[in-house]
Amino acid sequence: MMLPYIRALLLFAALLCVVFAPPWAPLILIGILSLRFNAWEALFVGMTMDLVWLPGTFFYPLPLFTLASFLIVWGLEPLRRELFV
């Protein structure tokens, strides 16, 4: 079955996009991953993106990409259940 390979490939592509792509590219891949799978590993991608790109200064106290990935995973859960039962 190809689904575990697709899930791992999307996760690997999102992690590569954290380093080599603009910030919206991993968020799109997190959305695709969350639409098809119950992908809590997308939070790891968001956390990695925060650790790589956001400096820990006074102006950026919130982990923006971690919060965005959590909202994507949590927000797309009902839609995933509706589409892929």
C-alpha positions in Angstrom: 0.0 0.0 0.0 1.4 3.4 -1.0 -0.2 5.6 1.8 2.7 5.3 4.3 5.2 6.2 1.6 3.1 9.2 0.5 2.8 10.4 4.2 6.6 10.1 4.7 7.3 11.8 1.3 5.0 14.7 2.2 6.7 15.0 5.6 10.2 14.9 4.1 9.2 17.5 1.5 7.8 19.8 4.2 11.0 19.5 6.2 13.0 20.3 3.1 10.8 23.3 2.4 11.5 24.6 5.9 15.1 25.2 4.8 14.9 25.8 1.1 11.5 27.3 0.3 9.5 30.4 1.2 7.5 30.2 4.5 4.1 29.5 2.8 5.4 26.3 1.1 5.6 24.2 4.3 2.2 25.5 5.4 0.7 24.3 2.2 2.3 20.8 2.6 1.1 20.7 6.2 -2.4 21.4 4.9 -2.2 18.7 2.3 -0.8 16.3 4.9 -3.6 17.2 7.4 -6.3 16.8 4.8 -5.4 13.2 4.1 -3.9 11.9 7.3 -4.3 12.4 11.0 -0.9 14.1 10.9 0.3 15.3 14.2 3.8 15.2 13.0 2.9 18.4 11.2 3.4 20.2 14.5 7.0 19.1 14.4 7.4 20.8 11.0 5.9 24.0 12.4 8.2 23.8 15.5 11.2 23.2 13.2 10.2 26.2 11.1 10.0 28.4 14.2 13.4 27.2 15.5 15.0 27.8 12.1 13.5 31.1 11.0 12.2 33.1 14.0 14.7 34.7 16.2 14.2 34.6 19.9 14.0 38.3 20.4 11.5 40.7 22.0 9.6 41.2 18.8 8.8 37.5 18.1 7.7 36.0 21.4 5.1 33.7 19.8 5.9 30.6 17.9 3.8 31.6 14.9 4.4 28.6 12.6 3.8 26.1 15.5 0.5 27.8 16.2 -0.4 27.9 12.5 0.4 24.2 12.1 -1.7 23.4 15.2 -4.6 25.4 13.8 -4.3 23.7 10.4 -4.2 20.2 11.9 -7.0 20.9 14.4 -9.1 22.9 12.0 -9.0 20.4 9.1 -9.9 17.4 11.3 -13.7 17.7 10.7 -13.2 18.1 7.0 -10.8 15.1 6.8 -13.4 13.0 8.7 -16.1 14.1 6.3 -14.1 13.5 3.1 -12.1 10.4 3.9 -14.2 8.1 6.1 
